[in-house]
Amino acid sequence: MATVKELAQYLVYSYEDRSGSKFQDSELKLQKMMYLAQRESLAFTDEPLFNDTFEGWKYGPVLPSLRYFFDEDYQPFDPKNESNLTNKEIYIIDNVIAEYGKFEPWALAELTHNELCWLKSRNGLDESDIGWSPISTDDIREDAKKVRLYDHEYDMYVDEFEDFDDEVLQL
């Protein structure tokens, strides 16, 4: 399993490679895309993509381990080191980029504000409170159950495949 920082580096690389544009070092976008990658992994495989814990901050789920990522830790992903990532990790992140990469950071934040796991982590907090309550993987797994699975390689939803039997896929 790759580290969360290696996955974040690949996410930025995949975004720039697929879109032909710079990621703009947007921590807000990175945080929301990493949340979506975790949710997507749980939806597809019922397994987390990484073990780091999200917290329910004011603008959505945040991985404290990636706070200040672009200021302190960012090193561009080297495609020669792709062997550090599994096919599953690459597929999940590429899928998230294909499905959500077109959205602006604040649109992604708004999307995550509809997730029950984030709402649960904000229970008892005012809208203006920063927040830091952990978001459990099991709560993200519940949100993942509502995801309509999309396959970026075939550019179609998984339930549109003729032989899809509604079971968790093995990547």
QUIZIQUI-V338386 format. One record per residue. N is the residue number from 1. NEAR is the number of other C-alpha atoms within 12 Angstrom. Layout:
N&NEAR  N&NEAR
This chain:
1&20  2&24  3&19  4&34  5&33  6&34  7&43  8&45  9&35  10&42  11&46  12&40  13&32  14&33  15&33  16&23  17&19  18&24  19&20  20&13  21&15  22&17  23&31  24&16  25&28  26&24  27&33  28&33  29&39  30&45  31&41  32&42  33&48  34&49  35&51  36&42  37&43  38&44  39&43  40&42  41&39  42&34  43&35  44&38  45&26  46&24  47&27  48&32  49&39  50&32  51&22  52&26  53&28  54&36  55&34  56&39  57&35  58&26  59&31  60&45  61&51  62&39  63&33  64&24  65&24  66&34  67&26  68&19  69&28  70&24  71&12  72&13  73&18  74&26  75&18  76&24  77&25  78&19  79&18  80&10  81&15  82&20  83&17  84&21  85&29  86&21  87&18  88&29  89&37  90&33  91&29  92&44  93&43  94&37  95&37  96&39  97&37  98&29  99&29  100&33  101&35  102&21  103&23  104&20  105&25  106&21  107&20  108&31  109&31  110&21  111&24  112&33  113&27  114&19  115&31  116&27  117&31  118&37  119&31  120&28  121&31  122&29  123&20  124&14  125&18  126&13  127&16  128&11  129&17  130&19  131&27  132&24  133&27  134&27  135&36  136&26  137&30  138&23  139&27  140&39  141&30  142&22  143&31  144&30  145&24  146&18  147&23  148&19  149&32  150&28  151&26  152&22  153&17  154&13  155&15  156&17  157&20  158&25  159&19  160&16  161&15  162&10  163&9  164&13  165&11  166&18  167&15  168&20  169&22  170&15  171&19
